[in-house]
Amino acid sequence: MDMMWSDKYGKPMLRAAMPLKPFLRFFSCCRFDDKATRKEKQSVDKLAPICLMMYNFVDKCAKAYTTSRLHRIRVC
């Protein structure tokens, strides 16, 4: 995990978005799945819990942030 925030291997955007310690605190508290549907989802897609969390995250980001005509997106 530390390598993702390192100067050598990590992305500057990741370090700018959230420092490592707050991310680790968040990561230790967040739940990735629903116990009631865990077995069913794992039989179909082993990454389903993480994908669902990411879809929710992206949806909330889209609702929280708006771009202007001057906004640029850089693909790394």
N, C-alpha and C positions, 0 to 999 in steps of 0.2 A: 504494500500500500504506500509506503514511504517513497518508492520510486516514482509514483505518479505525480508527486509534488516536488521531486528533485529538479535542480537546474539542468542536469544533464539529460534526463529521460522524460521529465514531465512537460506538460504543455503550459505556457504562460497563462492562457485563458483559464485553465483549471485552478491555478494558484490565485488568480485574480478573483475568480468567482467565489471561492470559499477556502479559507486556510485549512490546513490538515487537521488540527485539533478540533475545531468545531464540526468538521465533516465526520471524524471518528466518533464524536459524541452523538451526532445525529444518527450515524450508521448503527451504533450500538442500541439505540432506542427504537428504531423503526422496525415495523413488522412487514414481512414480505408476502404473507399468505393468509388465507382463511382456513382454519382447521377443518371446517365442514366440507370444503371442496378440495382439500389438498391432494388426496389420493387420485381423484378423477383428473385433475389438472396435470399431475406428475406423470400419469400414464400416457397422456397425449403430448405434453410439452414440458420438459424439465426446466426450462427457463420461464415458464408462465408466471410465477410469482414476481420475478424481477421485471418482466415485460409489463405487467399490469401496473407496477409502481412507476415505471418510466412513462407509460402512457398518461397516467394521472399527473405526473410531474410536468410533462410537456403541455398538457391541456391547461393546467393552472398557470404556467408561464405565459402561454398565449393569451390568457385572460388578463393577466397582470401587467403585461408589457405591450406597448404599442410602438410602432416604428414610424419614422417620418420619411419624407422623400430623400433626405440626406443620409439615411442609415445605410451602412454597407455591411455585408456579410462576407467574411473571409473564410474560405474553406482551406483547412490545413492539410 
